[in-house]
Amino acid sequence: MRVAHFSDLHVLALDGVGRSRFLNKRFTGLVNLRLKREHKHRPGHVRAVARAIAEAKVDHVVITGDLTNLALEQEFEAVKRLIETDLGVAADDVTIVPGNHDLYTRGAMRAQRFTRFFAPYLESDLPDLAADIELGRFPVVKLRGPLALIGLSSAVPRPPLVASGSLGRKQLEALARILAHDEVKRRTPILALHHPIHNPPSRLKTLVEGLVDAGDLGDVIAGLGSGLLLHGHLHNRMQRDFRTSAGSLLAVGATSASLHHADEHRMAGFNLYEFDGAGALQEIEAHVFEPSTEAFRIARVPAWH
């Protein structure tokens, strides 16, 4: 099986948005966009990534959050159109999870905007094992060949300038039930979430931008001897081992699909994972966008130290 992984689209769509929608955290977000992000994140790069994945004829696609910038309805609609038209992959063959930008405000959470717009992509093969959290029912499980793809929501609304995530007790308990299920145990687990399990070295930075209950997640997956932890959030390609009591999982990050950057490990693109018939990982490729030619070149996903 071949699985494509991209992340952090940061699609911006402000047409028809009234000023009153910015009388909250979105005001600081809009200022940040005007001062820093707008010239770095390019919608054309996202479309190129989606079309390249469509041409690659992969078996499954994983999108690890931050699809939008400000969690506005117009942005979710734009992302939905991009997935349906440029990516062109059936909903059954896409695992999609939210990022902190997709729950930018409490209103976006209360309205369950992410789950409403992407409902067809959030249908689980093991729905009875999921937990009811404020955003909807997670984790979402897709059993595909030798793989068990498990989508987790680490996104929660935070105050301005805070981008940390949390899975929460109920979702972690549901994940434990899922990992104990026979149909999952006989497959290679692929966990997808926005925030990486490896946190920054300082507690303060973790509280600002990390996964605050990463230790609890580590406890739940301690019995896994192999598998993948796919994430975004850091806008950087990387791979790191996560040791467990039974072996290790490979944590792999995708860069932002919209980011224009001089560093090849941060430049827009996607990751491609190749598995054999038994679910063993055979190869990882980084497909790096080259704006001058509008093509992609294959590179390595670097180890993170």
VEXTI-27694 format. One line per 3 residues: for each residue x, y, z of N, C-alpha, C. Coordinates in nm, 2 decimals. Atoms other than C-alpha are relative to their C-alpha. Example, Ala and Ser with C-alpha at 12.3 -4.5 7.8 and 13.67 -1.06 7.14 Angstrom:
BEGIN
0.09:-0.12:0.00:1.23:-0.45:0.78:0.09:0.12:0.00 ~ -0.09:-0.11:0.00:1.37:-0.11:0.71:-0.08:0.11:0.08;
//
This chain:
BEGIN
0.08:-0.12:0.00:0.00:0.00:0.00:0.09:0.12:0.00 ~ -0.07:-0.13:0.01:0.10:0.36:-0.07:-0.09:0.10:0.07 ~ 0.07:-0.10:-0.07:0.00:0.63:0.17:0.06:0.14:-0.01;
-0.05:-0.14:0.01:0.04:1.01:0.11:-0.04:0.07:0.12 ~ 0.02:-0.08:-0.13:0.06:1.25:0.40:0.04:0.15:-0.03 ~ -0.03:-0.15:0.00:0.03:1.63:0.39:-0.07:0.07:0.11;
0.04:-0.07:-0.12:-0.05:1.89:0.64:0.00:0.15:-0.01 ~ -0.01:-0.14:-0.02:-0.10:2.25:0.75:-0.02:0.08:-0.13 ~ 0.03:-0.07:0.13:-0.27:2.38:0.43:-0.02:0.15:0.03;
0.02:-0.14:-0.04:-0.36:2.71:0.61:-0.07:0.08:-0.11 ~ 0.08:-0.07:0.10:-0.62:2.80:0.35:-0.07:0.12:0.06 ~ 0.06:-0.12:-0.04:-0.73:3.16:0.38:-0.11:0.04:-0.09;
0.11:-0.05:0.08:-1.07:3.29:0.26:-0.08:0.10:0.08 ~ 0.06:-0.11:-0.07:-1.20:3.62:0.37:-0.12:0.07:-0.07 ~ 0.11:-0.07:0.08:-1.45:3.72:0.10:-0.13:-0.02:0.07;
0.13:0.01:-0.06:-1.78:3.80:0.25:0.00:-0.01:0.15 ~ -0.01:0.02:-0.14:-1.66:3.78:0.61:-0.01:0.14:0.07 ~ 0.03:-0.13:-0.07:-1.80:4.07:0.83:0.10:0.03:0.10;
-0.10:-0.04:-0.09:-1.58:4.27:1.06:-0.03:-0.06:0.14 ~ 0.03:0.05:-0.14:-1.77:4.14:1.37:0.06:-0.14:0.02 ~ -0.06:0.14:-0.01:-1.61:3.79:1.30:0.14:0.01:0.06;
-0.13:-0.02:-0.05:-1.28:3.95:1.41:0.01:0.06:0.14 ~ 0.01:-0.06:-0.14:-1.39:4.08:1.75:0.03:-0.11:0.10 ~ -0.04:0.11:-0.09:-1.21:3.78:1.92:0.14:-0.03:-0.04;
-0.14:0.04:0.03:-0.89:3.58:1.88:0.04:0.02:-0.15 ~ -0.03:-0.02:0.14:-0.92:3.62:1.50:0.07:0.13:-0.03 ~ -0.07:-0.13:0.03:-0.80:3.98:1.53:0.15:-0.01:0.00;
-0.14:0.02:-0.01:-0.46:3.88:1.65:0.05:-0.09:-0.12 ~ -0.03:0.09:0.12:-0.46:3.60:1.38:0.01:0.08:-0.13 ~ 0.00:-0.08:0.12:-0.54:3.85:1.11:0.12:0.09:-0.01;
-0.12:-0.09:0.00:-0.26:4.09:1.22:0.12:-0.09:-0.03 ~ -0.11:0.09:0.03:-0.02:3.79:1.22:0.01:-0.03:-0.15 ~ 0.00:0.03:0.14:-0.13:3.71:0.87:0.05:0.11:-0.09;
-0.04:-0.12:0.08:-0.08:4.06:0.74:0.15:0.03:0.02 ~ -0.14:-0.03:-0.02:0.26:4.10:0.90:0.10:-0.11:-0.04 ~ -0.10:0.10:0.01:0.42:3.76:0.87:-0.04:-0.11:-0.10;
0.04:0.12:0.07:0.22:3.47:0.71:-0.04:0.02:-0.15 ~ 0.07:-0.01:0.13:0.05:3.61:0.40:0.10:-0.02:-0.12 ~ -0.10:0.01:0.11:0.37:3.62:0.19:0.07:-0.14:0.00;
-0.07:0.12:-0.01:0.49:3.28:0.31:-0.09:-0.12:-0.04 ~ 0.09:0.11:0.03:0.18:3.06:0.27:-0.08:0.03:-0.13 ~ 0.05:-0.02:0.13:0.07:3.03:-0.09:-0.10:-0.10:-0.05;
0.11:0.10:0.04:-0.26:2.87:-0.21:0.04:-0.08:-0.12 ~ -0.04:0.07:0.12:-0.10:2.77:-0.54:0.08:-0.12:0.03 ~ -0.08:0.12:-0.04:0.14:2.54:-0.36:-0.09:-0.11:0.05;
0.09:0.10:-0.05:-0.15:2.36:-0.19:-0.06:-0.07:-0.11 ~ 0.06:0.06:0.12:-0.32:2.30:-0.52:0.09:-0.09:-0.07 ~ -0.10:0.08:0.07:0.00:2.17:-0.67:0.02:-0.13:0.08;
-0.01:0.12:-0.09:0.04:1.93:-0.37:-0.11:-0.10:-0.03 ~ 0.11:0.08:0.02:-0.31:1.80:-0.41:0.00:-0.07:-0.13 ~ 0.00:0.05:0.13:-0.28:1.75:-0.78:0.11:-0.11:-0.02;
-0.10:0.09:0.01:0.05:1.57:-0.74:-0.04:-0.13:0.07 ~ 0.05:0.12:-0.07:-0.10:1.33:-0.49:-0.10:-0.08:-0.08 ~ 0.10:0.06:0.08:-0.39:1.27:-0.72:0.07:-0.08:-0.11;
-0.07:0.07:0.11:-0.15:1.18:-1.00:0.08:-0.12:0.05 ~ -0.08:0.11:-0.05:0.05:0.95:-0.77:-0.08:-0.13:0.02 ~ 0.08:0.12:-0.01:-0.25:0.71:-0.75:0.03:-0.08:0.13;
-0.02:0.07:-0.13:-0.20:0.63:-0.38:-0.12:-0.07:0.05 ~ 0.11:0.07:-0.05:-0.42:0.40:-0.18:-0.07:0.07:0.11 ~ 0.06:-0.07:-0.11:-0.48:0.63:0.11:0.07:0.14:0.02;
-0.05:-0.13:-0.02:-0.43:1.00:0.20:-0.03:0.04:0.15 ~ 0.02:-0.05:-0.13:-0.37:1.14:0.55:0.03:0.15:0.00 ~ -0.01:-0.15:-0.02:-0.42:1.51:0.63:0.00:0.03:0.14;
-0.02:-0.01:-0.14:-0.29:1.61:0.97:-0.02:0.14:0.05 ~ 0.05:-0.12:-0.06:-0.47:1.93:1.04:0.05:0.14:-0.05 ~ -0.02:-0.14:0.05:-0.46:2.31:1.01:-0.03:0.02:-0.14;
0.05:-0.02:0.13:-0.66:2.30:0.70:-0.03:0.15:-0.03 ~ 0.04:-0.14:0.01:-0.78:2.66:0.76:0.10:0.08:0.08 ~ -0.07:-0.09:-0.08:-0.63:2.97:0.90:-0.07:0.05:0.12;
0.08:-0.07:-0.11:-0.91:3.12:1.11:-0.13:-0.07:0.03 ~ 0.12:0.08:-0.03:-1.17:2.84:1.12:-0.13:0.07:-0.04 ~ 0.12:-0.06:0.06:-1.42:3.04:0.91:-0.07:-0.09:-0.10;
0.08:0.09:0.09:-1.70:2.87:0.71:0.05:0.01:-0.14 ~ -0.05:-0.02:0.14:-1.56:3.02:0.39:0.13:-0.08:-0.02 ~ -0.13:0.07:0.01:-1.22:2.86:0.46:-0.03:-0.15:-0.01;
0.03:0.14:0.01:-1.37:2.52:0.53:-0.06:-0.04:-0.13 ~ 0.06:0.03:0.13:-1.57:2.54:0.21:0.10:-0.01:-0.11 ~ -0.11:-0.01:0.10:-1.26:2.63:0.01:0.08:-0.13:0.01;
-0.08:0.12:-0.02:-1.07:2.33:0.16:-0.08:-0.12:-0.05 ~ 0.08:0.11:0.05:-1.36:2.10:0.09:0.00:-0.01:-0.15 ~ -0.01:0.00:0.14:-1.36:2.20:-0.27:0.13:-0.05:-0.05;
-0.13:0.05:0.04:-0.99:2.15:-0.30:0.02:-0.15:0.01 ~ -0.01:0.14:-0.02:-1.01:1.80:-0.16:-0.08:-0.07:-0.10 ~ 0.09:0.07:0.09:-1.30:1.71:-0.38:0.04:0.01:-0.14;
-0.03:-0.02:0.14:-1.17:1.85:-0.70:0.15:-0.02:-0.03 ~ -0.14:0.02:0.03:-0.79:1.87:-0.69:0.06:-0.13:0.05 ~ -0.05:0.13:-0.05:-0.72:1.57:-0.47:-0.08:-0.11:-0.06;
0.08:0.10:0.07:-1.01:1.37:-0.61:0.01:-0.14:0.06 ~ -0.01:0.13:-0.06:-0.98:1.09:-0.36:-0.13:-0.03:0.08 ~ 0.12:0.03:-0.07:-1.29:0.91:-0.22:0.01:0.02:0.15;
-0.01:-0.03:-0.15:-1.38:1.00:0.14:0.04:-0.12:0.08 ~ -0.04:0.12:-0.07:-1.33:0.64:0.24:0.15:-0.02:0.01 ~ -0.14:0.01:0.01:-0.97:0.67:0.14:0.08:0.12:0.05;
-0.06:-0.11:-0.06:-0.89:0.98:0.33:-0.02:0.00:0.16 ~ 0.00:-0.02:-0.14:-0.80:1.01:0.70:0.04:0.15:0.03 ~ -0.01:-0.14:-0.01:-0.84:1.37:0.81:-0.02:0.04:0.15;
0.02:-0.04:-0.14:-0.79:1.53:1.16:0.02:0.15:0.01 ~ -0.01:-0.15:-0.02:-0.82:1.89:1.29:0.13:0.04:0.06 ~ -0.11:-0.06:-0.07:-0.54:2.12:1.39:-0.05:0.12:0.08;
0.04:-0.11:-0.09:-0.54:2.41:1.63:-0.06:0.12:-0.08 ~ 0.06:-0.11:0.08:-0.62:2.66:1.35:-0.15:-0.04:-0.04 ~ 0.13:0.05:0.03:-0.93:2.45:1.27:-0.10:0.02:0.11;
0.08:-0.03:-0.12:-1.06:2.52:1.62:0.05:0.13:0.06 ~ -0.06:-0.12:-0.04:-0.94:2.87:1.63:-0.07:0.08:0.11 ~ 0.08:-0.07:-0.10:-1.22:3.00:1.85:-0.10:-0.10:0.07;
0.10:0.08:-0.07:-1.47:2.86:2.10:-0.12:-0.02:-0.09 ~ 0.11:0.01:0.09:-1.74:2.93:1.84:0.01:-0.11:-0.10 ~ -0.02:0.10:0.10:-1.58:2.70:1.59:-0.01:-0.14:0.06;
0.01:0.13:-0.07:-1.57:2.42:1.85:-0.15:-0.02:0.03 ~ 0.14:0.02:-0.03:-1.93:2.48:1.96:-0.09:-0.04:-0.12 ~ 0.07:0.02:0.13:-2.05:2.48:1.60:0.04:-0.13:-0.07;
-0.06:0.12:0.06:-1.85:2.16:1.53:0.02:0.02:-0.15 ~ -0.02:-0.04:0.14:-1.75:2.33:1.21:0.08:-0.10:-0.08 ~ -0.08:0.10:0.06:-1.48:2.08:1.13:-0.07:-0.12:-0.03;
0.07:0.12:0.02:-1.69:1.78:1.17:-0.12:0.01:-0.09 ~ 0.12:-0.02:0.09:-1.99:1.92:0.99:0.05:0.01:-0.15 ~ -0.04:-0.01:0.13:-1.79:2.01:0.68:0.07:-0.13:-0.05;
-0.07:0.12:0.04:-1.59:1.69:0.67:-0.06:-0.13:0.05 ~ 0.07:0.12:-0.05:-1.85:1.44:0.80:0.02:-0.12:-0.09 ~ -0.02:0.12:0.08:-1.81:1.20:0.50:0.14:-0.06:0.02;
-0.13:0.05:-0.02:-1.44:1.17:0.58:0.03:-0.05:0.14 ~ -0.01:0.04:-0.14:-1.50:1.10:0.95:-0.08:-0.12:0.04 ~ 0.07:0.12:-0.03:-1.69:0.78:0.92:0.10:-0.11:0.04;
-0.09:0.09:-0.05:-1.52:0.52:1.13:-0.05:-0.15:-0.02 ~ 0.03:0.14:0.01:-1.50:0.14:1.08:-0.03:-0.06:0.14 ~ 0.03:0.05:-0.14:-1.52:0.10:1.46:-0.07:0.11:0.08;
0.06:-0.12:-0.07:-1.77:0.37:1.56:-0.04:-0.02:0.14 ~ 0.04:0.03:-0.14:-1.88:0.20:1.88:0.11:0.02:0.10 ~ -0.12:-0.01:-0.09:-1.53:0.23:2.02:0.04:0.14:0.02;
-0.04:-0.14:-0.01:-1.50:0.61:1.97:-0.06:0.06:0.13 ~ 0.05:-0.08:-0.12:-1.56:0.87:2.25:-0.07:0.12:-0.05 ~ 0.06:-0.13:0.03:-1.79:1.16:2.24:0.08:0.11:0.07;
-0.07:-0.12:-0.05:-1.58:1.47:2.27:-0.07:0.12:-0.05 ~ 0.08:-0.12:0.04:-1.69:1.83:2.22:0.00:0.02:-0.15 ~ 0.00:-0.02:0.14:-1.59:1.83:1.86:-0.08:-0.11:-0.08;
0.07:0.11:0.07:-1.76:1.50:1.77:0.04:-0.13:0.06 ~ -0.04:0.13:-0.05:-1.67:1.13:1.79:0.14:-0.03:-0.06 ~ -0.14:0.04:0.03:-1.30:1.04:1.79:0.05:-0.10:0.10;
-0.08:0.00:0.13:-1.08:0.85:1.72:-0.09:-0.06:-0.11 ~ 0.06:0.05:0.12:-1.18:0.77:1.37:0.09:-0.11:-0.06 ~ -0.08:0.11:0.04:-1.06:0.43:1.25:-0.04:-0.04:-0.14;
0.02:0.05:0.13:-1.02:0.31:0.89:0.10:-0.12:-0.02 ~ -0.08:0.12:0.01:-0.91:-0.05:0.84:0.02:-0.02:-0.15 ~ -0.03:0.01:0.14:-0.74:-0.07:0.50:0.11:-0.10:-0.02;
-0.11:0.10:0.03:-0.55:-0.38:0.39:0.07:-0.04:0.13 ~ -0.08:0.03:-0.12:-0.27:-0.44:0.64:0.02:0.11:0.10 ~ -0.01:-0.12:-0.09:-0.31:-0.10:0.80:-0.12:0.04:0.07;
0.11:-0.06:-0.08:-0.52:0.05:1.07:0.03:0.14:0.02 ~ -0.02:-0.14:-0.01:-0.54:0.42:1.03:-0.09:0.06:0.10 ~ 0.08:-0.05:-0.11:-0.65:0.60:1.34:0.02:0.15:0.01;
0.00:-0.15:-0.01:-0.74:0.97:1.34:-0.03:0.05:0.13 ~ 0.02:-0.06:-0.14:-0.71:1.16:1.67:-0.01:0.15:-0.01 ~ 0.02:-0.14:-0.01:-0.82:1.51:1.75:0.08:0.06:0.12;
-0.08:-0.07:-0.11:-0.55:1.70:1.95:-0.03:0.15:0.00 ~ 0.03:-0.14:0.01:-0.70:2.04:1.86:-0.10:0.04:0.10 ~ 0.09:-0.06:-0.10:-0.86:2.25:2.13:0.01:0.16:-0.01;
-0.01:-0.15:0.01:-0.95:2.63:2.13:0.10:0.05:0.12 ~ -0.10:-0.06:-0.10:-0.67:2.83:2.31:-0.01:0.15:-0.01 ~ -0.01:-0.14:0.00:-0.62:3.19:2.40:0.10:0.05:-0.11;
-0.09:-0.05:0.10:-0.43:3.42:2.16:0.15:-0.04:0.03 ~ -0.14:0.03:-0.01:-0.07:3.32:2.09:0.03:-0.14:0.07 ~ -0.02:0.13:-0.06:-0.12:2.97:2.24:-0.05:-0.10:-0.11;
0.03:0.10:0.10:-0.12:2.67:2.00:0.01:-0.14:0.05 ~ -0.02:0.14:-0.05:-0.09:2.37:2.23:-0.13:-0.09:-0.02 ~ 0.11:0.09:0.03:-0.31:2.06:2.19:-0.01:-0.10:0.12;
0.02:0.10:-0.10:-0.46:1.79:2.41:-0.10:-0.10:-0.06 ~ 0.09:0.10:0.05:-0.63:1.46:2.34:-0.11:-0.03:0.10 ~ 0.11:0.02:-0.10:-0.82:1.43:2.67:-0.02:-0.14:0.04;
0.02:0.13:-0.05:-0.90:1.14:2.89:-0.09:-0.09:-0.08 ~ 0.10:0.09:0.07:-1.21:1.01:2.71:0.06:-0.05:-0.14 ~ -0.05:0.05:0.13:-1.03:1.00:2.37:0.11:-0.10:0.02;
-0.10:0.09:-0.03:-0.73:0.83:2.52:-0.05:-0.14:0.04 ~ 0.06:0.12:-0.04:-0.95:0.57:2.68:-0.05:-0.08:-0.12 ~ 0.06:0.06:0.12:-1.12:0.51:2.35:0.11:-0.05:-0.09;
-0.11:0.05:0.07:-0.78:0.48:2.18:0.05:-0.14:0.05 ~ -0.04:0.13:-0.07:-0.69:0.20:2.43:-0.09:-0.11:-0.04 ~ 0.10:0.10:0.04:-1.01:0.02:2.34:0.03:-0.04:-0.15;
-0.02:0.03:0.14:-0.93:0.05:1.97:0.12:-0.08:-0.02 ~ -0.12:0.07:0.02:-0.58:-0.07:2.00:-0.01:-0.15:0.05 ~ 0.02:0.14:-0.05:-0.70:-0.38:2.19:-0.10:-0.08:-0.09;
0.09:0.07:0.09:-0.95:-0.47:1.91:0.07:-0.10:-0.09 ~ -0.07:0.10:0.08:-0.86:-0.78:1.71:0.03:0.05:-0.14 ~ -0.02:-0.05:0.14:-0.90:-0.61:1.37:0.11:0.10:0.00;
-0.11:-0.09:-0.01:-0.65:-0.35:1.48:0.13:-0.07:0.04 ~ -0.12:0.07:-0.05:-0.41:-0.58:1.66:0.07:-0.07:-0.12 ~ -0.07:0.08:0.11:-0.35:-0.78:1.34:0.05:0.09:-0.12;
-0.05:-0.09:0.10:-0.27:-0.47:1.14:0.11:0.10:0.05 ~ -0.10:-0.10:-0.04:0.01:-0.20:1.15:-0.08:0.13:0.03 ~ 0.08:-0.12:-0.04:-0.13:0.10:1.34:0.07:0.13:-0.05;
-0.05:-0.13:0.04:-0.09:0.44:1.18:-0.09:0.11:0.07 ~ 0.07:-0.10:-0.08:-0.19:0.71:1.43:0.03:0.14:-0.07 ~ -0.01:-0.14:0.06:-0.26:1.06:1.28:-0.05:0.10:0.10;
0.04:-0.11:-0.08:-0.28:1.37:1.49:0.08:0.13:-0.04 ~ -0.07:-0.12:0.05:-0.18:1.73:1.44:0.13:0.03:0.08 ~ -0.12:-0.03:-0.08:0.06:1.78:1.73:0.09:-0.12:0.02;
-0.09:0.11:-0.02:0.37:1.57:1.76:0.01:-0.05:0.14 ~ -0.01:0.06:-0.13:0.42:1.33:2.05:0.13:0.05:0.07 ~ -0.12:-0.05:-0.06:0.77:1.47:2.10:-0.02:0.15:0.03;
0.02:-0.14:-0.04:0.74:1.79:2.30:0.12:0.08:0.01 ~ -0.12:-0.08:-0.02:0.97:2.09:2.33:0.07:-0.03:0.13 ~ -0.07:0.04:-0.12:1.23:2.06:2.60:-0.05:0.07:0.13;
0.04:-0.07:-0.12:1.08:2.32:2.83:-0.15:-0.02:0.02 ~ 0.14:0.02:-0.04:0.75:2.28:3.02:-0.08:0.12:-0.05 ~ 0.07:-0.12:0.05:0.65:2.64:2.93:-0.03:-0.01:-0.15;
0.02:0.00:0.14:0.70:2.59:2.56:-0.10:-0.11:-0.04 ~ 0.10:0.11:0.02:0.50:2.26:2.58:-0.14:0.06:0.02 ~ 0.13:-0.05:-0.03:0.21:2.45:2.74:-0.04:0.10:-0.11;
0.03:-0.10:0.10:0.23:2.71:2.46:-0.03:-0.06:-0.13 ~ 0.01:0.06:0.13:0.27:2.49:2.16:0.01:-0.15:-0.02 ~ -0.02:0.15:0.00:0.31:2.12:2.25:-0.13:-0.07:0.02;
0.12:0.09:-0.03:0.08:1.83:2.32:0.01:-0.03:0.15 ~ -0.02:-0.01:-0.14:0.02:1.87:2.69:-0.02:-0.14:0.07 ~ 0.02:0.13:-0.06:-0.09:1.51:2.75:0.08:-0.11:-0.08;
-0.08:0.09:0.08:0.18:1.35:2.53:0.04:-0.12:0.09 ~ -0.04:0.11:-0.08:0.29:1.14:2.83:-0.11:-0.10:0.02 ~ 0.12:0.09:-0.01:-0.06:0.99:2.86:-0.01:-0.08:-0.13;
0.01:0.07:0.13:-0.06:0.91:2.49:0.11:-0.11:0.00 ~ -0.11:0.10:0.00:0.28:0.74:2.54:-0.04:-0.12:0.08 ~ 0.04:0.12:-0.09:0.13:0.52:2.82:-0.10:-0.09:-0.08;
0.10:0.08:0.07:-0.16:0.41:2.59:0.06:-0.08:-0.11 ~ -0.06:0.07:0.12:0.07:0.31:2.30:0.12:-0.08:0.05 ~ -0.12:0.06:-0.05:0.34:0.16:2.53:0.01:-0.15:-0.05;
0.00:0.14:0.04:0.24:-0.19:2.41:0.02:-0.03:-0.14 ~ -0.02:0.01:0.15:0.29:-0.12:2.04:0.15:-0.02:-0.03 ~ -0.14:0.03:0.04:0.61:-0.27:1.89:0.04:0.07:-0.13;
-0.03:-0.07:0.12:0.58:-0.09:1.56:-0.12:0.08:-0.05 ~ 0.10:-0.09:0.05:0.38:0.16:1.36:0.05:0.14:-0.03 ~ -0.03:-0.14:0.03:0.37:0.52:1.26:-0.08:0.10:0.08;
0.07:-0.12:-0.06:0.28:0.85:1.44:0.01:0.11:-0.10 ~ -0.01:-0.10:0.10:0.20:1.10:1.16:-0.05:0.13:0.06 ~ 0.04:-0.13:-0.05:0.18:1.47:1.25:0.04:0.12:-0.09;
-0.04:-0.13:0.07:0.21:1.83:1.12:0.04:0.10:0.11 ~ -0.01:-0.10:-0.10:0.21:2.15:1.33:0.13:0.08:-0.01 ~ -0.13:-0.06:-0.01:0.59:2.22:1.31:0.04:0.06:-0.13;
-0.04:-0.05:0.13:0.60:2.31:0.94:0.14:-0.05:-0.04 ~ -0.13:0.05:0.02:0.90:2.09:0.90:-0.01:-0.15:-0.03 ~ -0.01:0.15:0.02:0.98:1.74:0.75:0.10:-0.05:0.10;
-0.08:0.06:-0.10:1.12:1.51:1.01:-0.04:-0.14:0.04 ~ 0.04:0.13:-0.06:1.13:1.16:1.15:0.08:-0.02:0.12 ~ -0.06:0.03:-0.13:1.21:1.05:1.50:-0.06:-0.13:0.06;
0.04:0.13:-0.06:1.19:0.72:1.69:-0.07:0.04:0.13 ~ 0.07:-0.01:-0.13:0.94:0.70:1.98:0.01:-0.14:0.06 ~ -0.02:0.13:-0.06:1.05:0.42:2.21:-0.12:-0.04:0.09;
0.10:0.05:-0.08:0.79:0.20:2.37:0.06:-0.12:0.08 ~ -0.05:0.11:-0.07:0.82:-0.09:2.61:0.00:-0.13:-0.09 ~ 0.00:0.12:0.09:0.75:-0.33:2.32:0.08:0.02:-0.12;
-0.08:-0.03:0.12:0.97:-0.16:2.06:0.01:0.14:-0.03 ~ 0.00:-0.14:0.03:0.94:0.17:1.88:-0.09:0.03:-0.11 ~ 0.08:-0.05:0.11:0.71:0.37:1.66:0.08:0.11:-0.07;
-0.07:-0.11:0.07:0.84:0.61:1.39:-0.10:0.12:-0.01 ~ 0.08:-0.12:0.01:0.70:0.96:1.43:0.05:0.09:-0.11 ~ -0.04:-0.07:0.12:0.70:1.15:1.10:-0.08:0.12:-0.02;
0.07:-0.13:0.02:0.61:1.51:1.04:0.01:0.04:-0.14 ~ 0.01:-0.06:0.13:0.50:1.67:0.72:0.01:0.15:0.01 ~ -0.01:-0.14:0.00:0.58:2.03:0.64:-0.14:0.06:-0.04;
0.12:-0.07:0.04:0.31:2.29:0.56:-0.01:-0.01:-0.16 ~ 0.02:0.01:0.15:0.16:2.22:0.21:0.00:0.13:-0.07 ~ 0.00:-0.13:0.06:0.14:2.59:0.15:0.12:0.09:0.02;
-0.11:-0.08:-0.05:0.47:2.71:0.29:0.11:0.02:-0.12 ~ -0.11:-0.03:0.09:0.72:2.88:0.06:0.12:0.04:0.08 ~ -0.11:-0.01:-0.09:1.06:2.85:0.22:0.13:-0.04:-0.07;
-0.13:0.03:0.06:1.43:2.85:0.13:0.05:-0.14:0.05 ~ -0.04:0.13:-0.05:1.49:2.54:0.35:-0.08:-0.11:-0.07 ~ 0.07:0.11:0.07:1.41:2.23:0.15:-0.08:-0.09:0.09;
0.08:0.08:-0.09:1.29:2.05:0.46:-0.13:0.07:0.05 ~ 0.12:-0.07:-0.03:1.03:2.32:0.51:-0.08:0.04:-0.12 ~ 0.08:-0.03:0.12:0.93:2.39:0.15:-0.12:-0.09:-0.02;
0.13:0.08:0.02:0.58:2.28:0.06:0.03:-0.13:-0.07 ~ -0.01:0.13:0.06:0.53:1.92:-0.04:-0.09:-0.10:0.08 ~ 0.07:0.10:-0.07:0.41:1.59:0.09:0.09:-0.12:0.02;
-0.08:0.12:-0.03:0.54:1.26:0.23:-0.08:-0.12:-0.06 ~ 0.06:0.12:0.05:0.48:0.92:0.07:0.06:-0.12:0.07 ~ -0.05:0.12:-0.07:0.50:0.59:0.26:-0.04:-0.12:-0.07;
0.03:0.13:0.07:0.52:0.25:0.10:0.01:-0.11:0.10 ~ 0.01:0.11:-0.09:0.41:-0.06:0.29:-0.01:-0.13:-0.08 ~ 0.02:0.13:0.07:0.44:-0.43:0.19:-0.13:-0.06:0.04;
0.13:0.06:-0.02:0.15:-0.67:0.20:-0.03:-0.04:0.14 ~ 0.02:0.03:-0.15:0.21:-0.75:0.57:-0.01:0.13:0.08 ~ 0.00:-0.13:-0.07:0.21:-0.38:0.66:0.13:0.05:0.06;
-0.13:-0.05:-0.04:0.58:-0.34:0.71:0.04:0.12:-0.08 ~ -0.04:-0.12:0.07:0.71:0.01:0.62:0.13:-0.03:-0.08 ~ -0.11:0.03:0.09:0.94:-0.03:0.32:0.08:0.13:-0.04;
-0.07:-0.12:0.05:1.02:0.33:0.22:-0.08:0.13:0.04 ~ 0.06:-0.13:-0.02:0.95:0.70:0.30:0.07:0.10:-0.10 ~ -0.05:-0.10:0.09:0.99:0.97:0.04:-0.06:0.14:0.04;
0.05:-0.14:-0.01:0.96:1.35:0.07:-0.01:0.05:-0.15 ~ 0.02:-0.06:0.13:0.81:1.51:-0.24:0.00:0.15:0.02 ~ -0.02:-0.15:-0.03:0.94:1.87:-0.24:-0.04:0.08:-0.12;
0.05:-0.08:0.11:0.77:2.13:-0.45:0.11:0.10:-0.05 ~ -0.10:-0.09:0.07:0.99:2.33:-0.70:-0.08:0.10:-0.07 ~ 0.09:-0.10:0.07:0.80:2.65:-0.78:0.05:0.05:-0.14;
-0.05:-0.04:0.13:1.03:2.74:-1.07:-0.05:-0.09:-0.12 ~ 0.04:0.09:0.10:0.92:2.43:-1.26:-0.14:-0.06:0.02 ~ 0.13:0.05:-0.04:0.59:2.36:-1.08:0.00:-0.16:0.00;
-0.01:0.15:0.00:0.72:2.00:-1.04:0.05:-0.03:0.15 ~ -0.04:0.05:-0.13:0.82:1.79:-0.74:0.13:-0.09:-0.02 ~ -0.12:0.09:0.00:1.16:1.63:-0.66:-0.01:-0.09:0.12;
0.00:0.09:-0.11:1.21:1.33:-0.44:0.12:0.02:0.09 ~ -0.11:-0.02:-0.09:1.42:1.38:-0.13:-0.02:-0.09:0.13 ~ 0.02:0.08:-0.12:1.47:1.21:0.21:-0.08:0.08:0.11;
0.05:-0.06:-0.12:1.28:1.29:0.53:0.10:-0.01:0.10 ~ -0.12:0.00:-0.09:1.56:1.39:0.76:-0.04:-0.05:0.14 ~ 0.01:0.04:-0.14:1.61:1.24:1.11:0.02:0.13:0.08;
0.00:-0.12:-0.09:1.55:1.50:1.38:0.07:-0.04:0.13 ~ -0.08:0.03:-0.12:1.80:1.52:1.66:-0.02:0.11:0.11;
//
